[in-house]
Amino acid sequence: MHRSNALVISFLMTLPLVVPIEHSFAEQLKFEKIVIDPNLGKVCYAVTAADVDGDNRLDVVAISEREAMWYRNPDWKKNVMISDAVTKDHVCITAGDIDRDGKVDFAMGAGWPTSGGEIFWISRGKSLQEPWTVHPIGAEAWTHRMRFADVLGTGRDQLVVTPLNGDANNGIRLLAYPIPDQPATGNWIPKIMARSLNRAHNHWHINNTKPDQSKDTIVASQEGLSLVQRAADDSFSVTGISNGATSEQPTQRGSGEVKKGKFGQKIMLATIEPMHGNQVIVYLGKALNNQMQRIVLDESFAQGHAIWCADLDGDGMDEVVAAHRQPKADTTPPGIYLYDATDMSGEHWERTQLDAPMACEDIWCADFNGDGKVDILAGGRATHDVNLYLNQTRHDPEISLTPSN
């Protein structure tokens, strides 16, 4: 087990020209940093949360280039699920009950970036101390991200896979894999949801108002933010929400990360733009369309690579958690930052440093200790670490945003 002494992080750094507020966000915040693993491998490619041992507490899950592991809550003991079981590197992981036994399984992608994009799932042995078993699903070159969601309206989640790059003539194949009745032996036959998007770095699923309750998908790609929706005839449409960053160079266009949040009566989308870019952006609007207001929160990132929306201070409005994984040009180390709106217009935000140096590759936000507050889990690239930031901020119902002019 690897665990540091508890560390209370102070928050001192804010952006210039911030609109002052009566109760500073930085003054309210208090997090306890727990080093879950100081060195899990060369790269922590992804983190997530799941109740692996069935004790009704979320455990930490992470993948390195060659291993998948879970860390038991609350002693954070490391348990390796697979090691050198497939082609390196592991690149993505998502949790779900694939075999319907009431226990969590994991789908994963490996062979990153050039070895064929293996897609597979793993199931536990007779005990959690035994290695997990690898079951093949398929292969898709450049497989980069995956999540479970019912995008086909069948009543059961499919595995949705986003490759980073398409082929020479087409965009990516955004794929939805229905789970076979016998997932360990049956054929996983994917349905193509879209072929028009390029350099698709990540996606996120959201609810819609369709009678079948199928999920919509927001994709962050070279084309910006796109809404992928299923129609009644089982076809899919792709509608642009934003072009994202603009540039004459294709690799500097569009969006790289996306998460959905809430901002009063408005929908909020938080992004990193462009892919591996320097900008932290939020989009605000009454609906997901190209009329959403684009607001720049930060333009100083180097290789921005993780973002999340979460209500960290209990005021009913989501904050933005964002991180970059390389030092800035002025040698400022990579780190994780929190952004809080200072008025109801959403045009003014305060920035607070959570941790640095921390070369953050991925973030997952959830309540890990059951106190009703959202905590932050982060995995590092060059820093090789997995850290949990337990939210100890006092939630004060009297604290509210100032009205906009």
C-alpha positions as CSV (number, residue, x, y, z in Angstrom):
1,M,0.0,0.0,0.0
2,H,1.2,3.5,-0.9
3,R,-0.2,6.3,1.1
4,S,1.2,9.7,2.1
5,N,0.4,11.6,5.3
6,A,-2.7,13.7,4.9
7,L,-2.0,17.1,3.4
8,V,-4.3,20.1,3.6
9,I,-3.8,22.1,0.5
10,S,-3.9,25.9,0.6
11,F,-5.4,27.8,-2.3
12,L,-3.7,31.1,-3.1
13,M,-3.4,31.5,-6.8
14,T,-6.1,33.4,-8.7
15,L,-6.4,34.9,-12.1
16,P,-5.8,38.6,-12.6
17,L,-8.8,40.9,-13.2
18,V,-11.1,38.7,-11.3
19,V,-14.4,40.2,-10.2
20,P,-14.2,40.4,-6.4
21,I,-16.8,38.6,-4.3
22,E,-17.7,38.8,-0.7
23,H,-16.9,35.1,0.1
24,S,-13.8,34.2,-1.9
25,F,-14.0,30.7,-3.4
26,A,-10.3,30.1,-2.5
27,E,-10.9,31.1,1.1
28,Q,-13.7,28.5,1.4
29,L,-11.9,25.5,-0.1
30,K,-10.3,22.8,1.9
31,F,-9.1,19.5,0.5
32,E,-7.2,16.6,2.0
33,K,-4.7,15.1,-0.4
34,I,-4.2,11.3,-0.2
35,V,-1.5,9.8,-2.5
36,I,-3.1,6.6,-3.5
37,D,-0.1,5.5,-5.6
38,P,3.1,7.5,-6.0
39,N,4.3,5.5,-9.0
40,L,1.9,3.1,-10.7
41,G,3.9,2.9,-13.9
42,K,5.2,5.0,-16.7
43,V,1.8,6.6,-17.3
44,C,-1.5,6.7,-15.5
45,Y,-3.7,6.7,-18.6
46,A,-7.1,6.8,-16.9
47,V,-8.9,6.7,-13.6
48,T,-12.4,5.9,-12.6
49,A,-14.5,4.9,-9.6
50,A,-16.4,1.7,-8.9
51,D,-17.5,-0.4,-5.9
52,V,-15.3,-3.4,-6.7
53,D,-15.6,-5.3,-3.5
54,G,-19.3,-4.7,-2.9
55,D,-19.1,-2.8,0.4
56,N,-21.1,0.2,-0.9
57,R,-18.0,2.4,-1.0
58,L,-16.4,3.7,-4.2
59,D,-13.0,2.2,-4.8
60,V,-10.3,3.9,-6.9
61,V,-9.6,2.3,-10.3
62,A,-6.6,3.2,-12.5
63,I,-4.7,1.9,-15.5
64,S,-1.1,2.1,-16.5
65,E,0.6,1.2,-19.7
66,R,0.7,-2.5,-18.7
67,E,-1.6,-3.0,-15.6
68,A,-5.2,-2.4,-14.5
69,M,-5.6,-2.0,-10.7
70,W,-8.1,-1.1,-8.0
71,Y,-7.4,0.4,-4.6
72,R,-9.7,-0.6,-1.8
73,N,-11.6,2.2,0.1
74,P,-10.7,3.3,2.7
75,D,-7.2,1.7,3.3
76,W,-6.4,2.1,-0.5
77,K,-4.6,-1.3,-0.7
78,K,-3.5,-1.9,-4.3
79,N,-5.0,-4.9,-6.1
80,V,-3.8,-5.7,-9.6
81,M,-6.5,-7.0,-11.9
82,I,-4.4,-7.7,-15.0
83,S,-0.7,-7.3,-15.8
84,D,0.9,-7.7,-19.2
85,A,-2.2,-9.6,-20.3
86,V,-2.8,-7.7,-23.6
87,T,-0.8,-5.5,-26.0
88,K,0.6,-2.4,-24.4
89,D,-0.4,0.4,-23.8
90,H,-3.8,0.4,-22.0
91,V,-5.5,3.6,-22.8
92,C,-9.1,3.6,-21.5
93,I,-11.3,1.8,-19.0
94,T,-15.0,2.0,-18.1
95,A,-17.0,0.1,-15.4
96,G,-20.3,-1.8,-15.9
97,D,-22.0,-5.1,-15.0
98,I,-21.3,-6.8,-18.3
99,D,-22.2,-10.4,-17.4
100,R,-25.2,-9.4,-15.2
101,D,-24.0,-11.1,-12.0
102,G,-24.5,-8.0,-9.9
103,K,-20.8,-7.3,-9.7
104,V,-18.8,-4.7,-11.5
105,D,-16.7,-5.6,-14.6
106,F,-14.5,-3.4,-16.8
107,A,-14.3,-2.8,-20.5
108,M,-10.9,-1.6,-21.7
109,G,-8.9,-0.5,-24.7
110,A,-5.3,-1.3,-25.4
111,G,-2.7,-1.4,-28.1
112,W,-2.3,2.4,-27.9
113,P,-1.5,4.1,-30.2
114,T,-0.5,2.1,-33.2
115,S,-1.0,-1.6,-32.5
116,G,-4.5,-2.2,-33.6
117,G,-6.8,-0.9,-30.8
118,E,-7.7,-4.0,-28.8
119,I,-11.2,-3.8,-27.2
120,F,-11.9,-6.3,-24.4
121,W,-13.5,-6.8,-21.0
122,I,-12.3,-8.4,-17.8
123,S,-14.1,-10.5,-15.3
124,R,-13.1,-11.4,-11.7
125,G,-12.0,-14.8,-10.5
126,K,-13.4,-16.7,-7.6
127,S,-11.8,-14.2,-5.3
128,L,-10.6,-10.6,-5.7
129,Q,-7.1,-11.8,-5.0
130,E,-6.9,-13.8,-8.3
131,P,-6.1,-12.2,-11.7
132,W,-9.0,-11.2,-13.7
133,T,-9.9,-13.0,-17.0
134,V,-9.6,-11.1,-20.4
135,H,-12.4,-11.6,-22.9
136,P,-12.1,-10.1,-26.4
137,I,-14.7,-7.7,-27.8
138,G,-13.2,-6.5,-31.0
139,A,-10.5,-4.2,-32.5
140,E,-10.7,-0.7,-33.8
141,A,-7.5,1.2,-34.7
142,W,-6.8,4.3,-32.5
143,T,-9.3,3.3,-29.8
144,H,-9.0,6.1,-27.3
145,R,-12.1,6.5,-25.1
146,M,-15.1,4.4,-24.0
147,R,-18.1,4.6,-21.9
148,F,-21.3,2.6,-21.2
149,A,-24.6,4.2,-22.1
150,D,-27.9,3.2,-23.8
151,V,-27.5,5.1,-27.0
152,L,-29.6,2.6,-29.0
153,G,-32.7,2.8,-26.7
154,T,-32.8,-0.9,-25.9
155,G,-33.1,-0.6,-22.2
156,R,-29.5,-1.8,-21.6
157,D,-26.3,0.0,-21.9
158,Q,-24.0,-0.4,-24.9
159,L,-20.2,0.1,-24.9
160,V,-19.6,3.3,-26.9
161,V,-16.1,3.6,-28.3
162,T,-14.4,6.7,-29.7
163,P,-11.2,6.2,-31.8
164,L,-8.9,9.2,-32.1
165,N,-8.4,9.0,-35.8
166,G,-10.3,7.8,-38.8
167,D,-8.9,6.3,-42.0
168,A,-7.5,8.1,-45.0
169,N,-10.9,8.8,-46.5
170,N,-13.3,9.0,-43.6
171,G,-13.7,10.3,-40.1
172,I,-13.7,8.0,-37.0
173,R,-16.2,5.2,-36.6
174,L,-18.0,6.2,-33.4
175,L,-19.1,2.7,-32.3
176,A,-21.9,1.3,-30.0
177,Y,-21.4,-2.3,-29.0
178,P,-24.5,-4.0,-27.7
179,I,-23.6,-6.6,-25.0
180,P,-24.4,-10.1,-26.2
181,D,-26.5,-12.5,-24.0
182,Q,-23.3,-14.5,-23.5
183,P,-20.7,-11.7,-23.3
184,A,-17.7,-14.1,-22.8
185,T,-18.4,-16.2,-25.8
186,G,-20.9,-14.3,-28.0
187,N,-20.1,-11.9,-30.9
188,W,-20.0,-8.2,-30.0
189,I,-21.3,-6.6,-33.2
190,P,-21.0,-2.8,-33.3
191,K,-23.3,-0.2,-34.8
192,I,-21.7,2.8,-36.4
193,M,-23.1,6.0,-34.9
194,A,-21.1,8.5,-37.0
195,R,-18.3,8.8,-39.6
196,S,-17.9,12.5,-40.1
197,L,-15.7,13.5,-37.1
198,N,-11.9,13.6,-37.0
199,R,-9.4,13.6,-34.2
200,A,-12.1,12.8,-31.7
201,H,-10.4,12.9,-28.4
202,N,-13.3,12.2,-26.0
203,H,-17.1,12.0,-25.6
204,W,-19.8,12.3,-22.9
205,H,-23.3,10.9,-22.7
206,I,-26.4,12.9,-21.6
207,N,-30.1,12.3,-21.0
208,N,-32.7,13.4,-23.6
209,T,-36.5,13.6,-23.7
210,K,-37.1,10.7,-26.1
211,P,-39.8,8.2,-24.9
212,D,-37.3,5.3,-25.1
213,Q,-34.9,7.2,-22.8
214,S,-31.9,6.6,-25.1
215,K,-28.8,8.7,-24.4
216,D,-27.4,11.4,-26.6
217,T,-23.6,11.8,-27.1
218,I,-21.5,14.9,-27.2
219,V,-18.2,14.4,-29.0
220,A,-15.1,16.7,-28.7
221,S,-13.2,16.5,-32.0
222,Q,-11.4,18.6,-34.6
223,E,-14.9,19.8,-35.7
224,G,-15.5,21.2,-32.2
225,L,-18.5,20.0,-30.1
226,S,-21.0,17.8,-31.9
227,L,-24.3,16.3,-30.7
228,V,-24.9,12.7,-31.9
229,Q,-28.5,11.7,-31.6
230,R,-30.5,8.5,-32.5
231,A,-33.7,8.9,-34.6
232,A,-36.8,6.8,-34.5
233,D,-35.6,4.8,-37.5
234,D,-32.4,3.9,-35.6
235,S,-30.2,6.2,-37.8
236,F,-28.0,8.8,-36.1
237,S,-27.6,12.5,-36.8
238,V,-24.6,14.7,-36.1
239,T,-25.3,18.4,-35.2
240,G,-22.6,21.0,-34.5
241,I,-22.8,22.8,-31.2
242,S,-19.5,24.8,-31.5
243,N,-16.5,24.9,-33.8
244,G,-14.3,25.2,-30.8
245,A,-10.8,26.7,-31.3
246,T,-10.1,28.2,-34.7
247,S,-6.9,27.9,-36.6
248,E,-5.5,27.5,-40.1
249,Q,-3.9,24.3,-38.9
250,P,-6.3,21.4,-38.6
251,T,-4.5,20.0,-35.5
252,Q,-5.1,23.3,-33.7
253,R,-8.9,23.4,-34.3
254,G,-11.8,22.2,-32.3
255,S,-12.1,20.6,-28.9
256,G,-10.3,17.9,-27.0
257,E,-12.3,17.2,-23.8
258,V,-16.0,17.7,-22.8
259,K,-18.1,17.3,-19.7
260,K,-21.7,18.6,-19.0
261,G,-22.7,20.5,-15.9
262,K,-25.4,22.8,-14.5
263,F,-25.3,26.6,-14.1
264,G,-28.6,27.7,-12.7
265,Q,-31.3,27.3,-15.4
266,K,-28.6,27.0,-18.1
267,I,-26.8,24.0,-19.5
268,M,-23.0,24.2,-19.1
269,L,-20.5,22.4,-21.2
270,A,-16.8,22.5,-20.1
271,T,-14.1,21.9,-22.6
272,I,-10.3,21.9,-23.3
273,E,-9.6,23.5,-26.6
274,P,-8.1,22.6,-29.0
275,M,-7.1,18.9,-28.4
276,H,-4.2,19.0,-25.9
277,G,-4.7,22.7,-26.0
278,N,-4.2,25.8,-23.9
279,Q,-7.8,27.0,-23.3
280,V,-10.3,26.1,-20.6
281,I,-13.8,27.0,-22.0
282,V,-17.4,26.9,-20.8
283,Y,-20.4,27.1,-23.0
284,L,-23.7,28.3,-21.4
285,G,-27.2,28.2,-22.9
286,K,-30.8,27.1,-22.5
287,A,-30.3,24.3,-25.0
288,L,-27.5,22.3,-26.7
289,N,-27.2,24.2,-29.9
290,N,-24.9,26.6,-31.7
291,Q,-26.3,29.6,-29.8
292,M,-24.5,28.7,-26.6
293,Q,-22.3,31.4,-25.2
294,R,-18.6,30.6,-25.3
295,I,-16.6,31.9,-22.3
296,V,-12.8,31.6,-22.0
297,L,-11.8,30.7,-18.4
298,D,-8.1,30.2,-19.0
299,E,-5.6,30.4,-21.9
300,S,-2.5,29.5,-20.1
301,F,-2.5,25.6,-20.2
302,A,0.2,23.5,-21.7
303,Q,-1.2,20.2,-23.0
304,G,-4.6,20.5,-21.3
305,H,-5.9,17.0,-20.9
306,A,-8.7,16.7,-18.2
307,I,-11.9,18.4,-17.3
308,W,-15.0,17.9,-15.1
309,C,-18.0,19.8,-13.8
310,A,-19.0,19.4,-10.1
311,D,-20.6,21.4,-7.3
312,L,-17.6,21.5,-4.9
313,D,-18.8,24.1,-2.5
314,G,-22.5,23.1,-2.2
315,D,-24.0,26.3,-3.7
316,G,-26.1,24.5,-6.2
317,M,-23.9,25.6,-9.1
318,D,-21.2,23.5,-10.7
319,E,-17.6,24.5,-10.7
320,V,-15.0,23.4,-13.3
321,V,-12.1,21.2,-12.5
322,A,-9.4,21.3,-15.2
323,A,-5.8,20.2,-15.6
324,H,-2.8,20.3,-17.9
325,R,0.0,17.8,-18.1
326,Q,3.1,19.7,-19.2
327,P,5.0,22.7,-17.8
328,K,4.1,26.1,-19.3
329,A,6.5,28.1,-21.4
330,D,7.4,30.2,-18.3
331,T,8.3,26.9,-16.5
332,T,5.2,26.9,-14.3
333,P,4.7,23.2,-13.5
334,P,1.6,21.2,-14.7
335,G,-1.2,21.1,-12.3
336,I,-4.9,20.9,-11.4
337,Y,-7.1,24.0,-11.1
338,L,-10.6,24.9,-10.0
339,Y,-12.8,27.5,-11.5
340,D,-15.8,29.1,-9.8
341,A,-18.2,31.7,-11.3
342,T,-18.4,34.9,-9.4
343,D,-21.8,36.1,-10.7
344,M,-24.9,34.6,-12.4
345,S,-23.9,35.8,-15.8
346,G,-21.2,33.1,-16.0
347,E,-18.8,35.6,-17.6
348,H,-16.5,36.1,-14.6
349,W,-14.7,33.3,-12.9
350,E,-12.1,32.9,-10.1
351,R,-9.3,30.4,-10.6
352,T,-7.8,28.4,-7.7
353,Q,-4.8,26.0,-7.8
354,L,-5.6,22.6,-6.4
355,D,-2.2,20.9,-6.8
356,A,1.1,21.3,-8.6
357,P,3.3,19.9,-9.8
358,M,0.9,17.2,-11.0
359,A,1.0,16.2,-14.7
360,C,-2.6,15.3,-14.8
361,E,-3.8,12.9,-17.6
362,D,-7.3,12.1,-16.3
363,I,-9.8,13.2,-13.6
364,W,-12.9,11.6,-12.1
365,C,-15.2,13.3,-9.6
366,A,-17.4,11.5,-7.1
367,D,-18.1,11.2,-3.4
368,F,-15.5,8.6,-2.1
369,N,-16.0,8.9,1.6
370,G,-19.8,9.2,1.8
371,D,-20.0,12.6,3.3
372,G,-22.2,14.1,0.5
373,K,-19.3,16.2,-0.9
374,V,-17.7,15.7,-4.3
375,D,-14.1,14.6,-4.2
376,I,-11.5,14.7,-7.0
377,L,-9.5,11.7,-8.3
378,A,-6.6,12.4,-10.6
379,G,-4.0,10.3,-12.4
380,G,-0.6,11.7,-13.6
381,R,1.4,11.2,-16.8
382,A,5.0,12.4,-16.2
383,T,4.4,12.4,-12.4
384,H,3.2,8.7,-12.6
385,D,0.9,9.2,-9.6
386,V,-2.7,8.6,-8.5
387,N,-4.1,11.1,-6.0
388,L,-7.4,11.5,-4.2
389,Y,-8.4,15.0,-3.0
390,L,-11.1,14.6,-0.3
391,N,-13.4,17.6,-0.2
392,Q,-13.5,19.1,3.3
393,T,-15.0,22.4,2.3
394,R,-17.8,23.7,4.6
395,H,-20.9,24.0,2.6
396,D,-22.5,27.3,3.6
397,P,-26.1,27.8,2.3
398,E,-25.7,31.6,2.9
399,I,-23.0,31.8,0.2
400,S,-24.5,32.8,-3.1
401,L,-23.4,34.3,-6.4
402,T,-23.9,38.0,-7.0
403,P,-26.5,39.0,-9.6
404,S,-25.2,39.9,-13.0
405,N,-25.7,43.5,-14.3
